[in-house]
Amino acid sequence: ERDGMIGNIYSMGLALQALGATGRFYAPREWDCAQAFSVVYSHEYRQPMAIAQVLPALVGTSYLEAAGLDCAASAGTSPSLELCPSPEPATTGVHRAPITVHYSIVNKLQGKHFNYTTSVQVPGGSPLLEVLQVAAAEKPDIFSFQTNQTSWGPMVISIHGLAANPDDRTYWQFFGGEDALQEGVGTYEPRDGEHIWAVFSTY
């Protein structure tokens, strides 16, 4: 129904591992393995945690099989790792045309409700986090925000002084138009003219 997507792009790695590892214990409903893997192949994973979860599925194994590895048998057989740094893309002097992104913050859930919108310009290919930073720099009294660094990248925990709270199950959810974003603010790249909404929500 979702063109192979299981949950969201972040949950695909563990979902594929689970389906592969538990298939021998029960007769699951028929599912299109190729369609699910095509979602993974077409996505550019950049976060180490997401890569670590999807790699086992791509080679037909799972975290569950790590306990059965015989490290002693393979001792001394692995070649020494001589890591060569990957060449960095040549970005010096490359001009990225600016794009305009519309950004709104909305709270209709707690305290004094608010709904503010601004438009900012950032270089094309910038992550959403840069949009938030420019908006906060231009109008700090309205668009100030805070993040926490997680293994999945930066997570926005507060906007306009309103903080997410696990006790009342609130958080800041980001939308591109009417669709919830499947990536975080550190990796999602808004398109020119796109309207991004940060909505204070419950889970």
Protein Blocks (a to p, Z undefined) as FASTA:
>chain_A
ZZopahiaklmmmmmmmmmmmmmmpccddddfklmmmmmmmpccfbfklmmmmmmmmnop
afklmmmpcfklmgokaccddddddddddfehpacdddddddddddfkbcjddddddddd
ddehiafklmmmmmmmmmmmlmgccddddfkbpcdfbgehiacdfklopacdddehjacc
fbdfklpccdehiacddddddZZ
